[in-house]
Amino acid sequence: MSRVAILDDYQGAALTSADWTAVQQHGDVVTHRMHINEEADLARALQGFDVVVLMRERTPFRRSLLQELPALGLIVTSGMANAAIDIAAANELGITVCGTGGTLKPTAELTWALIMAVTRGVVREDRALRAGQWQTSLGMDLYGRRLGVVGVGRVGRQVATLGEAFGMDVIAWSPHLTAQRAAEVGAVRVDKPDLFATSDVVTLHVPLNDQTRGLVGAEDLALMRSTAYLVNTSRGPVVDEAALVEALSHGRIAGAALDVYEVEPLPTNHALTTLPNTVLTPHIGFVSESSYRRFFGDIVEDIVAWRDESPIRVMRPPKI
Protein backbone atom coordinates (compact mmCIF):
# COMPACT_ATOMS: atom_id res chain seq x y z
CA MET A 1 0.00 0.00 0.00
CA SER A 2 1.29 3.44 -0.91
CA ARG A 3 0.51 6.83 0.59
CA VAL A 4 0.22 9.90 -1.62
CA ALA A 5 0.22 13.47 -0.31
CA ILE A 6 -0.99 16.35 -2.50
CA LEU A 7 0.26 19.72 -1.27
CA ASP A 8 -1.19 23.21 -1.72
CA ASP A 9 -4.50 22.11 -3.19
CA TYR A 10 -5.89 25.58 -2.51
CA GLN A 11 -9.11 25.15 -4.49
CA GLY A 12 -9.74 21.56 -3.40
CA ALA A 13 -9.71 20.64 -7.08
CA ALA A 14 -7.02 17.94 -7.23
CA LEU A 15 -9.24 14.90 -6.77
CA THR A 16 -12.00 16.17 -9.08
CA SER A 17 -9.68 17.16 -11.93
CA ALA A 18 -8.68 13.58 -12.78
CA ASP A 19 -9.69 9.96 -12.24
CA TRP A 20 -7.59 8.78 -9.27
CA THR A 21 -9.03 5.26 -9.17
CA ALA A 22 -5.80 3.61 -10.37
CA VAL A 23 -3.92 5.29 -7.51
CA GLN A 24 -6.53 4.98 -4.76
CA GLN A 25 -7.02 1.25 -5.27
CA HIS A 26 -3.42 0.77 -4.15
CA GLY A 27 -3.35 3.20 -1.24
CA ASP A 28 -4.42 6.45 0.36
CA VAL A 29 -4.44 9.90 -1.24
CA VAL A 30 -4.36 12.80 1.23
CA THR A 31 -4.81 16.42 0.14
CA HIS A 32 -3.58 19.52 1.97
CA ARG A 33 -5.55 22.64 1.11
CA MET A 34 -3.65 24.94 3.45
CA HIS A 35 -0.05 25.90 2.66
CA ILE A 36 2.51 24.48 5.10
CA ASN A 37 5.18 27.12 5.36
CA GLU A 38 7.71 25.86 7.90
CA GLU A 39 10.02 23.06 6.81
CA ALA A 40 9.81 21.31 10.18
CA ASP A 41 6.00 21.27 10.00
CA LEU A 42 6.17 19.96 6.44
CA ALA A 43 8.57 17.17 7.43
CA ARG A 44 6.18 16.07 10.18
CA ALA A 45 3.14 16.20 7.89
CA LEU A 46 4.81 14.06 5.21
CA GLN A 47 6.27 11.30 7.37
CA GLY A 48 5.39 7.89 5.96
CA PHE A 49 4.33 9.14 2.53
CA ASP A 50 6.13 7.56 -0.42
CA VAL A 51 4.70 9.97 -3.03
CA VAL A 52 4.36 13.76 -2.79
CA VAL A 53 2.56 15.84 -5.42
CA LEU A 54 3.53 19.49 -5.86
CA MET A 55 1.68 22.22 -7.74
CA ARG A 56 4.27 24.38 -9.50
CA GLU A 57 6.75 26.10 -7.15
CA ARG A 58 4.46 26.68 -4.20
CA THR A 59 6.55 24.62 -1.74
CA PRO A 60 10.37 24.34 -1.72
CA PHE A 61 11.83 20.84 -1.48
CA ARG A 62 15.44 21.37 -0.45
CA ARG A 63 17.98 18.72 0.51
CA SER A 64 17.38 19.39 4.21
CA LEU A 65 13.69 18.51 3.85
CA LEU A 66 14.29 15.51 1.59
CA GLN A 67 16.67 14.02 4.15
CA GLU A 68 13.86 14.07 6.72
CA LEU A 69 11.58 11.95 4.52
CA PRO A 70 13.08 8.43 4.38
CA ALA A 71 9.93 6.83 2.94
CA LEU A 72 9.71 9.24 0.01
CA GLY A 73 10.31 7.61 -3.36
CA LEU A 74 8.56 9.91 -5.85
CA ILE A 75 7.94 13.63 -6.23
CA VAL A 76 5.58 14.71 -8.99
CA THR A 77 5.32 18.35 -9.97
CA SER A 78 3.04 20.03 -12.46
CA GLY A 79 5.04 21.14 -15.50
CA MET A 80 8.48 19.98 -16.58
CA ALA A 81 10.47 22.53 -14.58
CA ASN A 82 10.40 23.38 -10.89
CA ALA A 83 13.16 25.53 -9.41
CA ALA A 84 11.86 24.82 -5.91
CA ILE A 85 12.96 21.16 -6.02
CA ASP A 86 16.58 20.14 -5.44
CA ILE A 87 16.44 17.42 -8.06
CA ALA A 88 20.12 16.51 -7.69
CA ALA A 89 19.68 15.92 -3.96
CA ALA A 90 16.50 13.93 -4.59
CA ASN A 91 18.27 11.66 -7.05
CA GLU A 92 21.16 11.14 -4.64
CA LEU A 93 18.63 10.03 -2.03
CA GLY A 94 16.95 7.63 -4.45
CA ILE A 95 13.91 9.81 -5.05
CA THR A 96 12.51 10.02 -8.58
CA VAL A 97 11.18 13.39 -9.76
CA CYS A 98 8.59 13.48 -12.54
CA GLY A 99 6.70 16.26 -14.28
CA THR A 100 3.66 16.77 -16.46
CA GLY A 101 2.58 18.38 -19.66
CA GLY A 102 0.64 21.62 -19.59
CA THR A 103 -0.59 24.67 -21.45
CA LEU A 104 0.57 28.27 -21.18
CA LYS A 105 -2.45 29.87 -22.82
CA PRO A 106 -4.18 30.59 -19.49
CA THR A 107 -1.17 32.65 -18.36
CA ALA A 108 -1.25 34.77 -21.51
CA GLU A 109 -4.99 35.24 -21.07
CA LEU A 110 -4.60 36.34 -17.45
CA THR A 111 -1.86 38.75 -18.49
CA TRP A 112 -4.34 40.53 -20.73
CA ALA A 113 -7.00 40.44 -18.03
CA LEU A 114 -4.55 42.24 -15.75
CA ILE A 115 -3.49 44.72 -18.43
CA MET A 116 -7.10 45.65 -19.07
CA ALA A 117 -7.96 45.77 -15.37
CA VAL A 118 -5.11 48.07 -14.37
CA THR A 119 -5.19 50.42 -17.36
CA ARG A 120 -8.99 50.87 -17.32
CA GLY A 121 -9.30 51.01 -13.53
CA VAL A 122 -11.67 48.05 -13.45
CA VAL A 123 -11.01 47.11 -9.82
CA ARG A 124 -11.02 50.74 -8.66
CA GLU A 125 -14.32 51.47 -10.39
CA ASP A 126 -15.86 48.26 -9.07
CA ARG A 127 -15.03 49.29 -5.50
CA ALA A 128 -16.28 52.83 -6.09
CA LEU A 129 -19.56 51.63 -7.55
CA ARG A 130 -20.20 49.33 -4.58
CA ALA A 131 -19.57 52.35 -2.33
CA GLY A 132 -22.24 54.38 -4.11
CA GLN A 133 -19.97 56.35 -6.45
CA TRP A 134 -20.27 56.66 -10.23
CA GLN A 135 -17.47 57.13 -12.81
CA THR A 136 -14.55 58.22 -10.64
CA SER A 137 -11.59 57.94 -13.03
CA LEU A 138 -10.36 57.98 -16.63
CA GLY A 139 -8.93 54.83 -18.18
CA MET A 140 -6.06 54.60 -20.62
CA ASP A 141 -6.70 53.55 -24.23
CA LEU A 142 -4.54 50.70 -25.50
CA TYR A 143 -4.90 51.38 -29.21
CA GLY A 144 -1.86 53.27 -30.46
CA ARG A 145 0.01 52.83 -27.16
CA ARG A 146 3.30 51.00 -26.76
CA LEU A 147 3.53 47.53 -25.23
CA GLY A 148 6.95 46.47 -23.97
CA VAL A 149 7.34 42.69 -23.69
CA VAL A 150 10.26 41.43 -21.59
CA GLY A 151 10.85 37.85 -22.67
CA VAL A 152 9.43 36.43 -25.89
CA GLY A 153 9.17 32.77 -24.95
CA ARG A 154 6.00 30.72 -25.24
CA VAL A 155 3.91 33.07 -23.07
CA GLY A 156 5.57 36.30 -24.22
CA ARG A 157 4.93 35.40 -27.86
CA GLN A 158 1.20 35.03 -27.22
CA VAL A 159 1.05 38.29 -25.28
CA ALA A 160 2.94 40.17 -28.00
CA THR A 161 0.65 38.81 -30.72
CA LEU A 162 -2.44 39.91 -28.82
CA GLY A 163 -0.87 43.33 -28.29
CA GLU A 164 -0.64 43.74 -32.03
CA ALA A 165 -4.32 42.71 -32.31
CA PHE A 166 -5.20 45.53 -29.90
CA GLY A 167 -3.48 47.95 -32.26
CA MET A 168 -0.52 48.54 -29.97
CA ASP A 169 3.04 49.28 -30.99
CA VAL A 170 4.84 46.19 -29.68
CA ILE A 171 8.51 46.24 -28.71
CA ALA A 172 10.47 43.51 -26.97
CA TRP A 173 13.69 42.77 -25.13
CA SER A 174 15.40 39.89 -23.39
CA PRO A 175 19.10 39.13 -22.95
CA HIS A 176 19.28 36.79 -25.94
CA LEU A 177 16.43 38.07 -28.10
CA THR A 178 17.25 38.66 -31.76
CA ALA A 179 15.58 41.14 -34.10
CA GLN A 180 14.37 38.25 -36.27
CA ARG A 181 12.73 36.41 -33.38
CA ALA A 182 11.02 39.61 -32.25
CA ALA A 183 9.76 40.29 -35.76
CA GLU A 184 8.17 36.83 -35.89
CA VAL A 185 5.60 37.99 -33.31
CA GLY A 186 5.15 41.47 -34.75
CA ALA A 187 7.53 43.17 -32.32
CA VAL A 188 10.62 45.32 -32.72
CA ARG A 189 13.65 44.44 -30.63
CA VAL A 190 14.97 47.33 -28.55
CA ASP A 191 17.50 47.71 -25.78
CA LYS A 192 16.33 47.26 -22.20
CA PRO A 193 16.52 50.99 -21.23
CA ASP A 194 14.54 51.96 -24.33
CA LEU A 195 11.82 49.46 -23.51
CA PHE A 196 11.32 50.76 -19.99
CA ALA A 197 11.61 54.42 -20.97
CA THR A 198 9.17 54.38 -23.90
CA SER A 199 6.53 51.74 -23.06
CA ASP A 200 3.07 52.56 -21.79
CA VAL A 201 2.72 48.99 -20.48
CA VAL A 202 5.67 46.75 -19.56
CA THR A 203 4.83 43.06 -19.18
CA LEU A 204 7.27 40.43 -17.89
CA HIS A 205 7.55 36.87 -19.23
CA VAL A 206 10.92 35.38 -18.25
CA PRO A 207 11.74 32.27 -16.19
CA LEU A 208 13.27 32.67 -12.75
CA ASN A 209 16.95 31.80 -12.62
CA ASP A 210 20.21 33.37 -11.46
CA GLN A 211 20.26 35.69 -14.48
CA THR A 212 16.68 36.96 -14.12
CA ARG A 213 16.44 37.30 -10.34
CA GLY A 214 16.14 41.06 -9.73
CA LEU A 215 16.11 41.68 -13.50
CA VAL A 216 13.81 44.68 -13.00
CA GLY A 217 15.30 46.99 -10.41
CA ALA A 218 15.02 50.55 -9.19
CA GLU A 219 16.98 51.91 -12.18
CA ASP A 220 14.58 50.29 -14.64
CA LEU A 221 11.51 51.53 -12.77
CA ALA A 222 13.00 55.03 -12.68
CA LEU A 223 13.11 55.03 -16.48
CA MET A 224 9.39 54.38 -16.77
CA ARG A 225 6.93 57.17 -17.45
CA SER A 226 4.72 58.31 -14.59
CA THR A 227 1.76 57.24 -16.76
CA ALA A 228 3.10 53.73 -17.43
CA TYR A 229 2.09 50.38 -15.92
CA LEU A 230 4.07 47.26 -14.96
CA VAL A 231 2.52 43.79 -15.28
CA ASN A 232 4.16 40.63 -13.93
CA THR A 233 2.79 37.12 -14.45
CA SER A 234 6.20 35.37 -14.54
CA ARG A 235 7.83 35.10 -11.10
CA GLY A 236 7.89 37.56 -8.22
CA PRO A 237 11.67 37.69 -7.64
CA VAL A 238 12.19 38.88 -11.23
CA VAL A 239 11.26 42.32 -9.84
CA ASP A 240 12.88 44.14 -6.92
CA GLU A 241 9.67 44.24 -4.89
CA ALA A 242 10.85 46.90 -2.45
CA ALA A 243 11.80 49.19 -5.34
CA LEU A 244 8.41 48.58 -6.95
CA VAL A 245 6.55 49.46 -3.75
CA GLU A 246 8.62 52.64 -3.52
CA ALA A 247 7.83 53.63 -7.12
CA LEU A 248 4.13 52.93 -6.68
CA SER A 249 3.92 54.72 -3.34
CA HIS A 250 5.37 57.91 -4.77
CA GLY A 251 3.46 57.81 -8.05
CA ARG A 252 6.58 57.36 -10.14
CA ILE A 253 4.62 54.88 -12.23
CA ALA A 254 0.86 54.83 -12.69
CA GLY A 255 0.29 51.33 -11.38
CA ALA A 256 1.14 47.65 -11.37
CA ALA A 257 -0.82 44.45 -11.97
CA LEU A 258 0.78 41.44 -10.32
CA ASP A 259 0.07 37.73 -10.16
CA VAL A 260 3.39 36.72 -8.54
CA TYR A 261 5.36 37.83 -5.47
CA GLU A 262 8.63 37.36 -3.64
CA VAL A 263 6.82 35.51 -0.85
CA GLU A 264 3.77 33.38 -1.63
CA PRO A 265 1.12 33.31 -0.35
CA LEU A 266 1.39 37.10 -0.13
CA PRO A 267 1.22 38.18 3.55
CA THR A 268 -2.05 39.93 4.36
CA ASN A 269 -0.24 42.99 5.71
CA HIS A 270 2.08 43.39 2.72
CA ALA A 271 2.59 46.94 1.45
CA LEU A 272 1.31 45.99 -2.01
CA THR A 273 -2.13 45.23 -0.57
CA THR A 274 -2.46 48.78 0.79
CA LEU A 275 -1.69 50.64 -2.44
CA PRO A 276 -4.63 51.97 -4.48
CA ASN A 277 -2.77 51.71 -7.80
CA THR A 278 -2.31 47.93 -7.81
CA VAL A 279 -4.33 45.02 -9.14
CA LEU A 280 -3.34 41.79 -7.38
CA THR A 281 -4.19 38.16 -8.10
CA PRO A 282 -2.92 35.10 -6.13
CA HIS A 283 -0.64 33.42 -8.71
CA ILE A 284 -3.51 32.10 -10.82
CA GLY A 285 -1.92 32.52 -14.26
CA PHE A 286 -1.88 28.76 -14.78
CA VAL A 287 -4.96 28.04 -12.67
CA SER A 288 -7.73 27.03 -15.05
CA GLU A 289 -9.95 23.99 -15.59
CA SER A 290 -8.02 22.83 -18.65
CA SER A 291 -4.64 23.24 -16.95
CA TYR A 292 -5.70 21.29 -13.90
CA ARG A 293 -7.19 18.48 -15.97
CA ARG A 294 -3.89 18.14 -17.83
CA PHE A 295 -1.74 18.47 -14.71
CA PHE A 296 -3.58 15.98 -12.52
CA GLY A 297 -4.31 13.57 -15.36
CA ASP A 298 -0.58 13.37 -16.05
CA ILE A 299 0.20 13.18 -12.31
CA VAL A 300 -1.97 10.05 -12.01
CA GLU A 301 -0.14 8.53 -15.00
CA ASP A 302 3.22 9.39 -13.41
CA ILE A 303 2.34 7.72 -10.12
CA VAL A 304 1.03 4.56 -11.80
CA ALA A 305 4.08 4.30 -14.07
CA TRP A 306 6.47 4.76 -11.11
CA ARG A 307 4.60 2.14 -9.11
CA ASP A 308 5.03 -0.19 -12.10
CA GLU A 309 8.78 0.57 -12.07
CA SER A 310 8.62 2.29 -15.47
CA PRO A 311 8.66 6.00 -14.56
CA ILE A 312 7.73 8.52 -17.26
CA ARG A 313 8.40 12.24 -17.72
CA VAL A 314 11.42 11.95 -15.42
CA MET A 315 13.07 15.29 -14.64
CA ARG A 316 16.85 15.68 -14.43
CA PRO A 317 18.91 18.24 -12.52
CA PRO A 318 19.43 21.45 -14.51
CA LYS A 319 22.80 21.79 -16.19
CA ILE A 320 25.13 24.29 -14.52
Secondary structure per residue as TSV (DSSP state, phi and psi in degrees):
chain	resnum	aa	ss	phi	psi
A	1	M	-	360.0	134.1
A	2	S	E	-106.7	163.7
A	3	R	E	-128.3	125.8
A	4	V	E	-116.2	129.5
A	5	A	E	-112.8	129.3
A	6	I	E	-108.4	118.6
A	7	L	-	-95.3	153.4
A	8	D	-	54.9	43.1
A	9	D	-	-85.2	67.7
A	10	Y	T	-54.1	-43.0
A	11	Q	T	-87.0	-4.7
A	12	G	S	64.2	35.2
A	13	A	-	-105.8	-6.4
A	14	A	T	-59.5	-48.1
A	15	L	T	-79.1	-15.2
A	16	T	T	-100.0	-4.1
A	17	S	S	-93.6	-2.5
A	18	A	S	-157.7	166.8
A	19	D	-	-91.1	108.9
A	20	W	-	-94.1	9.4
A	21	T	H	-54.6	-44.4
A	22	A	H	-64.4	-23.6
A	23	V	H	-89.2	-44.9
A	24	Q	H	-67.9	-26.2
A	25	Q	T	-72.7	-8.7
A	26	H	T	-114.9	5.6
A	27	G	E	166.4	-170.1
A	28	D	E	-93.9	145.9
A	29	V	E	-122.3	119.2
A	30	V	E	-116.4	127.1
A	31	T	E	-103.8	146.6
A	32	H	-	-119.3	110.9
A	33	R	-	-82.8	-30.2
A	34	M	S	-90.8	138.6
A	35	H	-	-67.9	134.1
A	36	I	-	-102.4	110.4
A	37	N	-	-85.7	-45.4
A	38	E	S	-79.9	135.8
A	39	E	H	-61.6	-38.3
A	40	A	H	-64.1	-40.8
A	41	D	H	-66.1	-37.6
A	42	L	H	-66.0	-42.5
A	43	A	H	-61.0	-40.2
A	44	R	H	-67.3	-41.8
A	45	A	H	-67.0	-26.3
A	46	L	T	-102.7	5.5
A	47	Q	T	-60.6	131.4
A	48	G	T	88.7	-6.3
A	49	F	-	-88.3	134.4
A	50	D	S	-98.5	-10.7
A	51	V	E	-134.1	133.0
A	52	V	E	-125.8	132.4
A	53	V	E	-108.3	127.4
A	54	L	E	-114.1	143.3
A	55	M	-	-103.4	108.6
A	56	R	T	52.8	-137.8
A	57	E	T	-108.2	34.4
A	58	R	S	-68.6	-32.6
A	59	T	S	-130.4	120.5
A	60	P	-	-68.9	137.8
A	61	F	B	-121.1	87.1
A	62	R	-	-88.1	169.9
A	63	R	H	-55.6	-42.1
A	64	S	H	-59.9	-36.8
A	65	L	H	-74.4	-44.4
A	66	L	H	-58.2	-36.2
A	67	Q	T	-67.7	-19.4
A	68	E	T	-90.0	1.9
A	69	L	-	-122.7	74.2
A	70	P	T	-64.7	-23.6
A	71	A	T	-83.9	-13.3
A	72	L	-	-68.8	127.4
A	73	G	-	-120.6	-19.6
A	74	L	E	-145.1	132.9
A	75	I	E	-116.0	130.0
A	76	V	E	-119.3	128.2
A	77	T	E	-119.9	147.0
A	78	S	S	-69.7	140.2
A	79	G	S	84.0	172.3
A	80	M	S	-109.8	22.4
A	81	A	-	-152.6	136.7
A	82	N	-	-153.9	101.5
A	83	A	T	-69.1	-11.3
A	84	A	T	-85.2	-6.0
A	85	I	B	-105.4	130.4
A	86	D	-	-84.0	87.2
A	87	I	H	-66.2	-37.6
A	88	A	H	-61.1	-45.5
A	89	A	H	-64.3	-40.9
A	90	A	H	-59.4	-47.2
A	91	N	H	-62.2	-39.8
A	92	E	H	-61.6	-31.6
A	93	L	T	-91.6	7.8
A	94	G	T	79.7	21.6
A	95	I	-	-102.5	125.4
A	96	T	E	-83.1	140.4
A	97	V	E	-119.9	123.6
A	98	C	E	-123.6	156.4
A	99	G	-	-122.9	-167.7
A	100	T	-	-138.2	169.3
A	101	G	-	-77.2	-173.6
A	102	G	-	175.8	178.4
A	103	T	-	-132.1	143.5
A	104	L	-	-103.6	-0.4
A	105	K	H	-59.5	-41.2
A	106	P	H	-59.0	-33.2
A	107	T	H	-68.3	-42.1
A	108	A	H	-63.2	-39.0
A	109	E	H	-65.2	-43.8
A	110	L	H	-64.3	-36.3
A	111	T	H	-54.7	-45.0
A	112	W	H	-72.5	-31.1
A	113	A	H	-61.4	-41.6
A	114	L	H	-70.2	-40.8
A	115	I	H	-59.0	-47.8
A	116	M	H	-64.3	-42.1
A	117	A	H	-63.7	-43.3
A	118	V	H	-78.8	-35.9
A	119	T	H	-78.6	-27.2
A	120	R	T	-101.0	3.9
A	121	G	T	64.2	34.0
A	122	V	H	-59.9	-48.4
A	123	V	H	-66.9	-43.4
A	124	R	H	-60.7	-44.1
A	125	E	H	-70.5	-33.5
A	126	D	H	-61.1	-47.2
A	127	R	H	-64.1	-40.6
A	128	A	H	-64.5	-43.0
A	129	L	H	-62.3	-42.1
A	130	R	H	-65.8	-22.1
A	131	A	T	-93.1	7.8
A	132	G	T	91.8	10.2
A	133	Q	-	-100.1	164.1
A	134	W	-	-140.6	121.5
A	135	Q	-	51.2	82.8
A	136	T	-	-103.7	-6.9
A	137	S	-	-151.2	169.1
A	138	L	-	-109.0	131.8
A	139	G	-	-88.8	165.8
A	140	M	-	-99.3	129.7
A	141	D	-	-67.6	146.8
A	142	L	-	-94.6	-33.0
A	143	Y	T	-59.6	127.9
A	144	G	T	83.6	-6.8
A	145	R	-	-85.4	172.9
A	146	R	E	-107.8	127.8
A	147	L	E	-105.1	121.4
A	148	G	E	-103.2	116.4
A	149	V	E	-105.2	118.1
A	150	V	E	-98.0	104.4
A	151	G	-	99.1	111.8
A	152	V	-	-114.8	55.8
A	153	G	S	-85.3	-149.9
A	154	R	H	-66.2	-37.7
A	155	V	H	-79.2	-45.5
A	156	G	H	-58.4	-35.9
A	157	R	H	-62.9	-43.8
A	158	Q	H	-65.4	-41.4
A	159	V	H	-64.6	-43.0
A	160	A	H	-62.9	-42.3
A	161	T	H	-62.7	-40.9
A	162	L	H	-68.9	-32.5
A	163	G	H	-60.9	-40.6
A	164	E	H	-64.2	-37.9
A	165	A	H	-64.9	-29.6
A	166	F	T	-78.7	-1.6
A	167	G	T	80.8	24.4
A	168	M	-	-91.6	155.5
A	169	D	E	-85.2	110.7
A	170	V	E	-100.7	124.1
A	171	I	E	-121.4	161.1
A	172	A	E	-148.7	155.1
A	173	W	E	-154.5	144.2
A	174	S	-	-159.7	162.5
A	175	P	T	-53.7	-33.6
A	176	H	T	-117.2	15.8
A	177	L	-	-73.8	133.8
A	178	T	-	-101.1	159.9
A	179	A	H	-61.5	-36.9
A	180	Q	H	-65.7	-44.5
A	181	R	H	-64.7	-38.6
A	182	A	H	-64.3	-42.3
A	183	A	H	-63.7	-28.2
A	184	E	T	-62.5	-23.3
A	185	V	T	-111.6	17.8
A	186	G	T	78.2	21.0
A	187	A	-	-113.5	160.9
A	188	V	E	-110.4	128.2
A	189	R	E	-74.9	132.9
A	190	V	-	-131.9	170.6
A	191	D	-	-75.3	159.4
A	192	K	H	-57.6	-47.8
A	193	P	H	-60.2	-38.2
A	194	D	H	-63.6	-40.3
A	195	L	H	-62.0	-47.6
A	196	F	H	-70.4	-33.0
A	197	A	H	-77.8	-26.4
A	198	T	H	-113.5	-7.3
A	199	S	-	-83.8	144.8
A	200	D	S	-86.4	-30.2
A	201	V	E	-134.2	126.5
A	202	V	E	-109.6	124.4
A	203	T	E	-123.8	136.3
A	204	L	E	-106.8	131.4
A	205	H	-	-145.9	60.0
A	206	V	-	-122.4	151.4
A	207	P	-	-72.9	160.1
A	208	L	-	-90.7	120.7
A	209	N	S	-152.1	-173.8
A	210	D	T	-61.6	-30.0
A	211	Q	T	-80.3	-28.4
A	212	T	T	-100.9	-10.6
A	213	R	T	-62.8	123.1
A	214	G	T	71.1	22.3
A	215	L	-	-58.8	-37.0
A	216	V	B	-105.7	108.3
A	217	G	-	-115.8	-170.1
A	218	A	H	-59.0	-37.3
A	219	E	H	-64.6	-39.4
A	220	D	H	-67.7	-44.0
A	221	L	H	-64.0	-33.4
A	222	A	H	-67.1	-24.4
A	223	L	H	-76.8	-21.3
A	224	M	S	-71.0	150.7
A	225	R	-	-69.3	154.1
A	226	S	T	-68.4	-14.2
A	227	T	T	-99.6	4.3
A	228	A	-	-94.0	160.4
A	229	Y	E	-124.1	147.3
A	230	L	E	-112.7	133.7
A	231	V	E	-125.2	131.7
A	232	N	E	-134.1	113.1
A	233	T	-	-120.5	17.1
A	234	S	S	-92.9	-88.2
A	235	R	-	-143.5	143.0
A	236	G	G	-57.1	-48.0
A	237	P	G	-66.7	-4.4
A	238	V	G	-64.3	-26.0
A	239	V	B	-110.5	139.5
A	240	D	-	-70.7	100.2
A	241	E	H	-64.0	-38.4
A	242	A	H	-63.4	-40.8
A	243	A	H	-66.4	-36.4
A	244	L	H	-66.4	-44.7
A	245	V	H	-58.2	-42.0
A	246	E	H	-61.9	-46.3
A	247	A	H	-64.5	-40.5
A	248	L	H	-69.4	-40.3
A	249	S	H	-63.1	-34.0
A	250	H	T	-100.5	9.6
A	251	G	T	66.8	25.0
A	252	R	S	-73.9	-24.4
A	253	I	S	-128.9	159.2
A	254	A	S	-71.5	-33.4
A	255	G	E	176.8	175.5
A	256	A	E	-143.5	142.7
A	257	A	E	-119.1	120.2
A	258	L	E	-129.7	137.9
A	259	D	S	-114.4	-8.4
A	260	V	-	-136.7	153.6
A	261	Y	-	-146.2	162.5
A	262	E	S	-62.3	-40.9
A	263	V	S	-119.4	127.0
A	264	E	S	-129.3	137.5
A	265	P	S	-60.6	150.0
A	266	L	-	-66.3	126.8
A	267	P	-	-57.7	142.8
A	268	T	T	-63.9	-24.4
A	269	N	T	-99.7	16.4
A	270	H	-	-66.2	146.1
A	271	A	G	-57.8	-34.1
A	272	L	G	-60.2	-31.4
A	273	T	G	-75.3	-12.5
A	274	T	G	-99.0	-7.5
A	275	L	-	-87.5	134.2
A	276	P	T	-75.7	-15.2
A	277	N	T	-103.4	32.4
A	278	T	E	-124.8	149.3
A	279	V	E	-120.6	123.1
A	280	L	E	-123.8	132.4
A	281	T	-	-127.1	152.3
A	282	P	-	-88.2	63.6
A	283	H	S	50.3	61.1
A	284	I	-	-113.6	16.2
A	285	G	T	-55.3	-37.6
A	286	F	T	-100.2	0.0
A	287	V	-	-87.4	96.9
A	288	S	S	-147.4	164.2
A	289	E	H	-58.9	-44.9
A	290	S	H	-66.6	-39.9
A	291	S	H	-62.4	-45.3
A	292	Y	H	-67.8	-37.0
A	293	R	H	-61.7	-41.5
A	294	R	H	-68.8	-46.8
A	295	F	H	-58.4	-56.9
A	296	F	H	-74.5	-28.1
A	297	G	H	-62.5	-44.3
A	298	D	H	-69.2	-34.8
A	299	I	H	-61.6	-43.1
A	300	V	H	-60.4	-44.7
A	301	E	H	-60.1	-41.7
A	302	D	H	-61.7	-44.3
A	303	I	H	-65.5	-44.1
A	304	V	H	-63.6	-43.4
A	305	A	H	-64.8	-40.1
A	306	W	H	-65.7	-41.9
A	307	R	H	-61.3	-32.8
A	308	D	T	-86.4	10.3
A	309	E	T	62.7	30.3
A	310	S	-	-135.3	63.9
A	311	P	-	-60.0	145.1
A	312	I	-	-122.0	161.9
A	313	R	S	50.4	44.6
A	314	V	B	-73.7	132.6
A	315	M	-	-97.1	142.0
A	316	R	-	-110.5	158.6
A	317	P	-	-60.2	142.8
A	318	P	-	-65.0	145.6
A	319	K	-	-72.7	137.7
A	320	I	-	-82.0	360.0
